[in-house]
């Protein structure tokens, strides 16, 4: 059983289009994240949701809008796609254990977005 | 603010040789430290993590890392490299305070194994 799944795996689209990437986790976690990995493999946090509430919003263009219909899902919608949006987008989830205080995150397989 | 520096974007070792991947961190609070591995065209998989307690941490696939506060380091080692270890390795840091903290990643080290 896949713990964190993303669809689609590959997404090729034209500049100016609007697209969505979906993420689902079946781990029962309360927090989900979106990361962007650029062409140089650098990974950077974009957003984080805890129990459907936005808790981390890094400096990301407002063309990117995350939506969490329930705590098992975190989707990423991108408007007016630009060439620079080409990257691999990873979804992740975690469950905070206050008594342990750590933050192990489980990652999905990634969505490779190519903007032409 | 937290940051991670991985020395060496590419490391090549012979099969059977020692693997050493370097990671230094900067953190204003005691850090939680992680090593993740990414195989080609796949997501990230946790190798090991340091939270509190024993500073030598053992992970999957024979990897281990030692947290050295005085050196602000968390280097990853494996005594004997295997061909299947070829991948991209990422060191990451997060804060220890409550709240669902983001991971701050290093720039990654690509490990190549020479037959």
Interface residues (C-beta under 8 A of the other chain):
Chain A: X4 X30 X31 X33 X40 X41 X42 X43 X44 X45 X48 X50 X55 X56 X58 X90 X92 X94 X96 X98 X100 X101 X102 X103 X104 X105 X106 X107 X108 X109 X110
Chain B: X32 X34 X36 X38 X41 X42 X43 X44 X45 X46 X49 X51 X88 X90 X94 X96 X97 X98 X99 X100 X101 X102 X103 X104 X105 X107 X108 X110
